[in-house]
Amino acid sequence: MRVAILDDYQSVALKSADWSRVAKDAQIMSLTEHIDDEAALAEQLHGVTALVVMRERTRITKSLLKRLPDLTLIVTTGPSNAAIDMQATEDASVTVCGTGGYIEPTVELTWALVLALVRRIPDEVEAVRRGSWQHTVGTDLHGKSLGLVGLGRIGSRVGRVGLAFGMDVIAWSEHLTAARAEAEGARLVTKRELFEQSDVVSIHLVQSPATVGTVGRDDLKLMKSSAVIVNTSRGPILDEQALVTVLRDGGIAGAALDVFDQEPLPPSHPFRTLPNVLATPHIGYVTSEVYRLFYGEVVEDLEAFMSGNPIRVVRRN
């Protein structure tokens, strides 16, 4: 089996698990640079029989699969992957397997971004490096309103931290009930009320056709000029162009973003240069502990597939 590990940005995939378990029956290569052009990627993957993909870093499309006739297996980190065309893999008789995962790192990064944004930490760190001292004024979280767009596994944990900071936690999603919100220490409000009342809006929805564009121009226009928005979920849930416009116009105080419509973020994208944007390169899940789990179970998936008994097979919804 010829195995290609895609988008190993930090060159740690082969160090994060015991690949010797499959090395005798597989040739393994790790690609550290993202290849966006499909034709170039297909050429690089010529003859590969198994792909290991890290979350949604590379889209696995019907046209790409047609260029990879030898491919029989895709292993994705995490239990599902929105960037894989599952119908196309089924049509091409390509098995897709997944792994487990942790959500805690994303919760932690969400609060790292919130705090960095409202306390202007990047600006002050840079000022100290330049030899300067105290030139911005931050804002408190205590007593402010935290608006959660989505109160699932991650959103509910983010909310608990907000409560610990002494924030008023409000929440909205399409099917959220008052009882569910109350059980998590939050208060159910309408979508309009959430954007009007929140000092910090944090997005925690699973991307699907139904949630793409959930936060749009009209929602952003409802926000206080002093409010900030944070997205550690998925880029397309938030209308990027609408956010760029409201940030340029000073309609809100700032945005902290870990996810984007296109990743890696294009060099010329406004999010790289807008002064009221704090952008990180989709690192919500990027910790050594998560990588050890991901790649350890990738090895298990490869081993099981080669023995004829695939495990953790991902099914099309």
Helices and strands as residue ranges (DSSP letters): E 2-5, G 13-15, H 20-23, E 27-30, H 38-44, E 50-53, H 62-66, E 73-76, H 86-91, E 95-97, H 104-118, H 121-129, E 145-149, H 153-164, E 168-172, H 178-183, E 187-188, H 191-197, E 200-203, H 217-222, E 228-231, G 235-237, H 240-248, E 254-257, G 270-272, E 277-279, H 288-306
